[in-house]
């Protein structure tokens, strides 16, 4: 049985690099282009697997070249593929990513394709996996009723549940009762909290709001300001990693953080150690191009 089960999406990332991002109606010349594996769920599964965890990825891809890219990726990273559905009706999802070469920031459009079509019935076929894993990790890139259903299954077992609310979309309040770790970035946290989050004090207030909703632990990532943790016993901030390399591409940095958080929790790290580990993994991922391809290995961390 896998220690970490990730439910989510795979998409093929089409990344375009340029000196700046185009504005509305503007065409600019790029400085580079690459096609590679992406999708929040898939990236998070790769991140955890590369850090030495035993990972299953539950998702749906198309019966096409992009789907083959996904299968090759999982084989290479020792991820169990028996939980991956292959659709004959829908193509594998794709993302168009524009990346500013100067600071690594990005703008993304995702067409989810097959990944959005996974059903509760398909999830139920692997319910024993979800109820028996140590950590269950999911996001909001598939249908929300399927995500909620899976979170309930995870809490029937003893799994630590992580919801990375990305992209930030409206969810029922019922969701919050089944979340052990809620991991928005500052923009996503702002969407749910309804107020700007630009410093630790504002992150603390947002954390209190999420705890009142029923979340056990609020973990708000704040980019170059690190992260802010709150639960009913304690709250604290942690600084970002002082990077040795240049930031090339921030695509997937949040996924690296969530995958590393899952790996740290599965390895029973104490929470502060676990978060520092996730911050380090996330920071290192920004010094490489691509999403899944940029996920660090244990040797990169040491």
C-alpha positions as CSV (number, residue, x, y, z in Angstrom):
1,X,0.0,0.0,0.0
2,X,1.1,3.6,-0.7
3,X,2.0,5.9,2.2
4,X,0.8,9.0,0.2
5,X,-2.2,9.0,-2.1
6,X,-2.6,12.0,-4.4
7,X,-5.9,12.7,-6.2
8,X,-5.6,15.3,-9.0
9,X,-4.9,16.2,-12.5
10,X,-2.2,15.7,-15.1
11,X,-1.7,18.2,-18.0
12,X,1.0,18.7,-20.6
13,X,2.6,22.0,-20.0
14,X,3.4,24.2,-23.1
15,X,5.8,26.8,-21.6
16,X,6.8,30.0,-23.4
17,X,9.7,32.1,-22.0
18,X,10.0,35.8,-22.8
19,X,11.6,39.0,-21.3
20,X,8.2,40.1,-20.1
21,X,4.6,38.8,-20.2
22,X,2.5,40.2,-23.0
23,X,-0.3,42.6,-22.2
24,X,-3.8,42.3,-23.7
25,X,-3.7,42.4,-27.5
26,X,0.1,42.4,-27.6
27,X,2.3,39.9,-29.5
28,X,5.9,39.5,-28.4
29,X,8.9,37.4,-29.4
30,X,9.8,34.6,-26.9
31,X,13.3,33.5,-25.8
32,X,12.5,29.8,-25.4
33,X,9.8,27.1,-25.4
34,X,9.4,23.7,-23.8
35,X,6.8,21.0,-23.5
36,X,6.8,18.9,-20.3
37,X,4.6,17.2,-17.7
38,X,2.5,19.3,-15.4
39,X,-0.8,19.5,-13.5
40,X,-0.9,20.3,-9.8
41,X,-1.9,16.9,-8.6
42,X,0.7,15.1,-10.8
43,X,3.5,17.6,-9.9
44,X,2.7,17.1,-6.2
45,X,2.9,13.3,-6.5
46,X,6.2,13.6,-8.3
47,X,7.6,15.9,-5.7
48,X,6.7,13.5,-2.9
49,X,8.0,10.5,-4.8
50,X,11.4,12.1,-5.5
51,X,11.7,12.8,-1.8
52,X,11.6,9.1,-1.1
53,X,7.9,8.5,-0.3
54,X,5.8,5.6,-1.6
55,X,3.2,7.4,-3.7
56,X,0.0,6.6,-5.7
57,X,-1.5,9.0,-8.1
58,X,-5.2,8.8,-8.7
59,X,-6.2,10.6,-11.9
60,X,-7.5,10.5,-15.5
61,X,-5.6,11.0,-18.8
62,X,-6.5,10.7,-22.5
63,X,-5.4,7.9,-24.8
64,X,-2.9,10.1,-26.7
65,X,0.7,11.2,-26.8
66,X,0.3,13.6,-23.9
67,X,-1.2,10.7,-21.9
68,X,1.8,8.6,-22.8
69,X,4.1,11.4,-21.4
70,X,2.3,11.0,-18.1
71,X,2.7,7.2,-18.0
72,X,6.4,7.5,-18.8
73,X,6.8,10.1,-16.1
74,X,5.2,7.8,-13.4
75,X,7.3,4.8,-14.5
76,X,10.5,6.9,-14.2
77,X,9.5,8.2,-10.8
78,X,8.3,4.9,-9.3
79,X,4.7,6.0,-9.0
80,X,2.0,3.4,-8.9
81,X,0.0,3.7,-12.2
82,X,-2.7,1.2,-11.5
83,X,-4.8,4.1,-10.2
84,X,-4.7,6.0,-13.4
85,X,-7.7,5.9,-15.7
86,X,-7.3,6.3,-19.5
87,X,-10.2,7.9,-21.2
88,X,-11.2,7.1,-24.8
89,X,-13.6,10.1,-24.8
90,X,-11.5,13.0,-23.6
91,X,-8.0,14.2,-24.5
92,X,-5.3,14.6,-21.9
93,X,-5.4,18.1,-20.4
94,X,-3.0,20.8,-21.5
95,X,-1.7,24.1,-20.1
96,X,-0.4,27.2,-21.8
97,X,2.2,28.9,-19.6
98,X,3.9,32.2,-20.2
99,X,7.0,32.8,-18.1
100,X,8.8,36.1,-17.5
101,X,12.5,35.2,-18.0
102,X,13.6,38.1,-15.8
103,X,11.9,37.1,-12.5
104,X,10.4,33.7,-13.2
105,X,6.7,34.8,-12.7
106,X,4.0,33.3,-14.9
107,X,0.5,33.5,-16.3
108,X,-1.3,30.2,-17.0
109,X,-4.4,28.9,-18.9
110,X,-5.4,25.3,-18.2
111,X,-7.7,23.1,-20.3
112,X,-8.3,20.1,-17.9
113,X,-9.5,17.6,-20.5
114,X,-9.8,14.1,-19.2
115,X,-8.6,14.9,-15.7
116,X,-11.8,16.8,-14.9
117,X,-13.9,13.8,-15.8
118,X,-12.9,11.4,-13.0
119,X,-16.0,10.3,-11.2
120,X,-16.9,9.3,-7.6
121,X,-17.4,5.8,-8.8
122,X,-13.9,5.6,-10.2
123,X,-12.5,7.1,-6.9
124,X,-14.5,4.4,-5.0
125,X,-12.7,1.6,-6.8
126,X,-9.6,2.7,-4.9
127,X,-11.3,3.6,-1.6
128,X,-9.2,1.1,0.3
129,X,-6.1,3.0,-0.9
130,X,-7.5,6.3,0.3
131,X,-8.6,5.0,3.7
132,X,-5.4,3.1,4.4
133,X,-2.8,5.7,3.3
134,X,-0.9,7.9,5.8
135,X,-1.4,11.2,3.9
136,X,-4.1,12.1,1.4
137,X,-3.3,15.1,-0.8
138,X,-5.7,16.9,-3.3
139,X,-6.4,20.2,-5.0
140,X,-9.3,21.9,-6.8
141,X,-8.4,21.0,-10.4
142,X,-11.0,18.2,-10.7
143,X,-14.8,18.4,-9.9
144,X,-15.4,19.6,-6.3
145,X,-18.0,17.0,-5.4
146,X,-15.4,14.3,-6.3
147,X,-12.8,16.0,-4.2
148,X,-15.1,16.3,-1.2
149,X,-16.1,12.7,-1.5
150,X,-12.4,11.6,-1.5
151,X,-11.6,13.9,1.5
152,X,-14.5,12.2,3.4
153,X,-13.0,8.8,2.5
154,X,-9.6,9.8,3.7
155,X,-11.0,10.9,7.1
156,X,-12.8,7.6,7.4
157,X,-9.3,6.1,7.6
158,X,-6.4,7.7,9.6
159,X,-4.9,9.7,6.8
160,X,-3.7,13.3,7.4
161,X,-5.7,15.2,4.7
162,X,-4.2,18.1,2.8
163,X,-6.2,20.4,0.6
164,X,-4.2,22.7,-1.6
165,X,-7.1,25.1,-2.7
166,X,-5.7,25.8,-6.1
167,X,-7.1,27.2,-8.3
168,X,-9.1,29.2,-5.7
169,X,-12.8,28.5,-6.4
170,X,-15.9,28.6,-4.3
171,X,-16.3,25.5,-2.1
172,X,-19.0,24.4,0.4
173,X,-18.2,25.1,4.0
174,X,-18.6,21.3,4.5
175,X,-15.1,20.9,3.0
176,X,-13.4,22.6,5.9
177,X,-14.5,19.9,8.4
178,X,-12.4,17.2,6.5
179,X,-9.2,19.2,6.1
180,X,-6.2,18.7,8.4
181,X,-3.9,21.0,6.5
182,X,-5.2,23.8,4.3
183,X,-2.4,25.2,2.1
184,X,-3.4,28.3,0.1
185,X,-0.8,30.8,-1.2
186,X,-1.5,34.4,-0.4
187,X,-3.7,35.0,-3.4
188,X,-5.8,31.9,-2.8
189,X,-6.1,32.7,1.0
190,X,-7.3,36.2,0.1
191,X,-10.0,34.7,-2.2
192,X,-11.5,32.7,0.8
193,X,-10.7,35.3,3.5
194,X,-12.0,38.2,1.5
195,X,-9.2,40.6,2.5
196,X,-5.6,41.3,1.3
197,X,-2.8,39.3,2.8
198,X,0.6,41.0,2.4
199,X,2.3,40.3,5.8
200,X,2.4,37.9,8.7
201,X,-0.2,39.8,10.7
202,X,-2.8,39.5,7.9
203,X,-1.8,35.9,7.4
204,X,-2.4,35.3,11.1
205,X,-6.0,36.8,10.8
206,X,-6.7,34.7,7.7
207,X,-5.4,31.6,9.6
208,X,-7.8,32.3,12.5
209,X,-10.7,32.6,10.0
210,X,-9.8,29.2,8.4
211,X,-9.5,27.5,11.9
212,X,-13.0,28.8,12.8
213,X,-14.3,27.2,9.5
214,X,-13.1,23.8,10.8
215,X,-9.6,23.5,9.3
216,X,-7.2,21.8,11.8
217,X,-4.0,23.6,10.5
218,X,-3.7,26.7,8.3
219,X,-0.5,26.9,6.2
220,X,-0.4,30.0,4.1
221,X,2.5,30.3,1.7
222,X,3.7,33.9,1.1
223,X,6.3,33.6,-1.8
224,X,9.5,35.4,-0.8
225,X,8.1,36.0,2.7
226,X,8.0,32.3,3.4
227,X,5.0,30.8,5.2
228,X,2.6,31.3,8.1
229,X,1.3,28.4,10.2
230,X,-1.7,28.5,12.6
231,X,-3.6,25.9,14.6
232,X,-5.5,26.1,17.9
233,X,-2.3,25.6,19.9
234,X,0.3,27.8,18.2
235,X,1.1,30.1,15.3
236,X,4.4,31.2,13.8
237,X,6.0,32.5,10.6
238,X,8.9,30.9,8.7
239,X,11.2,32.8,6.3
240,X,11.7,31.8,2.6
241,X,14.8,30.0,1.6
242,X,17.9,32.1,0.9
243,X,18.5,30.8,-2.6
244,X,22.0,30.2,-4.0
245,X,20.8,29.9,-7.7
246,X,18.8,32.4,-9.8
247,X,15.0,32.0,-10.0
248,X,14.3,30.7,-13.5
249,X,10.7,29.5,-13.3
250,X,8.2,29.7,-10.4
251,X,5.8,27.2,-12.1
252,X,5.2,24.3,-9.8
253,X,6.8,25.9,-6.7
254,X,3.5,25.5,-4.8
255,X,3.3,21.9,-5.9
256,X,6.8,21.3,-4.7
257,X,5.8,22.7,-1.3
258,X,2.7,20.6,-1.0
259,X,4.4,17.4,-2.2
260,X,7.3,18.0,0.3
261,X,4.7,18.8,3.1
262,X,3.0,15.4,2.4
263,X,6.4,13.6,2.4
264,X,7.5,15.3,5.7
265,X,4.2,14.5,7.4
266,X,4.4,10.9,6.2
267,X,7.9,10.7,7.6
268,X,6.5,12.0,11.0
269,X,8.6,15.2,11.0
270,X,7.7,17.7,13.7
271,X,5.6,20.5,12.1
272,X,8.2,23.3,12.1
273,X,10.8,20.9,10.6
274,X,8.3,19.7,8.1
275,X,7.4,23.3,6.9
276,X,11.1,24.3,6.7
277,X,11.7,21.2,4.6
278,X,8.7,22.1,2.3
279,X,10.0,25.7,1.9
280,X,13.5,24.5,1.0
281,X,12.1,22.0,-1.6
282,X,9.8,24.7,-3.1
283,X,12.7,27.3,-3.3
284,X,15.0,24.8,-5.0
285,X,12.3,24.0,-7.6
286,X,12.3,27.6,-8.8
287,X,16.0,27.3,-9.9
288,X,15.0,24.8,-12.6
289,X,12.8,25.1,-15.6
290,X,9.5,23.3,-16.0
291,X,7.0,21.9,-13.5
292,X,7.3,18.2,-12.8
293,X,10.8,18.2,-14.3
294,X,11.9,20.8,-11.7
295,X,10.8,18.8,-8.6
296,X,14.0,18.3,-6.5
297,X,15.4,14.9,-5.5
298,X,16.7,14.2,-2.0
299,X,20.3,14.7,-3.3
300,X,19.3,18.3,-4.3
301,X,18.1,19.1,-0.8
302,X,21.2,17.9,0.9
